[in-house]
Amino acid sequence: MTEYYNYIKALHLIFVITWFAGLFYIPRLFVYHIEAQLKPSPEKEILSKQLKLMTKRLWYIITLPSAILATLFAVWLLILAPYWLQQPWMHIKLGFVVLLIIYHIKNHLIFKKFQNDEINYTSYYMRLWNEGATLILFAVVFLVILKGTFNWIFGVVGIVVLGILLMLGIKIYKRIRNKNPEG
């Protein structure tokens, strides 16, 4: 490894964090945008215009550049340390990265539709969708930290349990919110 490997690794991690921040926040903005459509005029139009601007700035200033930079630094790391590609855990991690990229692209497609006032989702669906990045993050962090000591069965069960807990949390939140629509 070269002397600047850790600097590249730090930059990769910083941009992964900011990428995830964008992927965590943009579906929340989609939820707010969907819910704004239920408001009376002129509140609906004012909120919609503001949310479009917020999502556009988030996407083009934070999320997309972070995705590109995280990917470039990851490739650079693999060029500096190609032996990581021989590790089975890395193959699985890269599989999750492919899922993350697909999730990112789908968010981009949703973003483009919302920018054109094509809103075909419910806020409930978007709350569930928002958890996709959470599941991928958990999987990748555990893979990277535990590497070869990772018990695959325990890991898969853990991700499934986390997904179930997230779904239950969303359902409970929906029930509470339906009882108190202002909260």
DALINRA-V922360 format. One record per pair of residues at least 24 apart in sequence whose ideal C-beta (glycine too) atoms are under 7 Angstrom apart, sorted by the first residue. I is the first residue (numbers start at 1). GAP is how many residues later the second one is. D is the distance in Angstrom with one decimal. If there is no record, write none. Layout:
# DALINRA-V922360
i={I & I}
gap={GAP & GAP}
d={D & D}
This chain:
# DALINRA-V922360
i={1 & 1 & 2 & 5 & 5 & 8 & 8 & 8 & 8 & 9 & 11 & 12 & 12 & 12 & 12 & 15 & 15 & 15 & 15 & 16 & 18 & 18 & 19 & 19 & 19 & 19 & 20 & 20 & 21 & 22 & 22 & 22 & 22 & 23 & 23 & 23 & 23 & 23 & 24 & 25 & 26 & 26 & 26 & 26 & 26 & 26 & 27 & 27 & 27 & 28 & 29 & 29 & 29 & 30 & 30 & 30 & 31 & 31 & 31 & 33 & 33 & 34 & 34 & 34 & 34 & 34 & 35 & 37 & 52 & 52 & 55 & 55 & 56 & 59 & 67 & 87 & 89 & 89 & 89 & 89 & 92 & 93 & 93 & 93 & 96 & 96 & 96 & 99 & 100 & 103 & 103 & 103 & 124 & 127 & 128 & 128 & 131 & 134 & 135 & 135 & 135 & 138}
gap={79 & 80 & 78 & 75 & 76 & 65 & 68 & 69 & 72 & 68 & 62 & 58 & 61 & 62 & 65 & 51 & 54 & 55 & 58 & 54 & 44 & 48 & 44 & 47 & 48 & 51 & 113 & 117 & 41 & 36 & 40 & 41 & 44 & 40 & 80 & 81 & 84 & 110 & 109 & 33 & 29 & 32 & 33 & 37 & 81 & 85 & 99 & 102 & 103 & 102 & 25 & 26 & 29 & 80 & 84 & 96 & 92 & 95 & 96 & 81 & 86 & 85 & 87 & 88 & 89 & 92 & 88 & 82 & 62 & 63 & 56 & 59 & 59 & 52 & 37 & 60 & 54 & 58 & 59 & 61 & 51 & 47 & 50 & 51 & 40 & 43 & 44 & 37 & 36 & 29 & 30 & 33 & 50 & 43 & 39 & 42 & 35 & 32 & 24 & 27 & 28 & 24}
d={6.2 & 5.8 & 5.8 & 5.4 & 6.8 & 5.6 & 5.3 & 5.6 & 6.8 & 6.1 & 5.0 & 6.0 & 3.6 & 5.5 & 6.0 & 4.8 & 4.2 & 3.8 & 6.3 & 4.6 & 6.0 & 4.0 & 6.4 & 3.8 & 4.9 & 5.0 & 6.1 & 5.8 & 6.9 & 5.7 & 4.7 & 2.8 & 6.1 & 6.5 & 7.0 & 6.6 & 6.5 & 4.2 & 5.7 & 6.1 & 6.1 & 5.8 & 6.5 & 6.4 & 5.6 & 6.7 & 5.4 & 5.4 & 3.8 & 6.4 & 5.8 & 4.8 & 6.8 & 6.2 & 6.3 & 4.8 & 4.7 & 4.7 & 6.1 & 5.6 & 6.8 & 5.9 & 6.2 & 6.7 & 4.6 & 6.2 & 5.4 & 6.0 & 6.9 & 5.8 & 5.9 & 6.6 & 6.8 & 5.5 & 5.7 & 7.0 & 5.2 & 5.0 & 6.3 & 6.2 & 5.9 & 5.8 & 4.7 & 6.4 & 5.5 & 5.1 & 5.1 & 5.8 & 5.0 & 5.1 & 6.3 & 6.7 & 6.1 & 5.1 & 6.9 & 6.1 & 4.5 & 6.5 & 6.1 & 6.5 & 5.7 & 5.8}
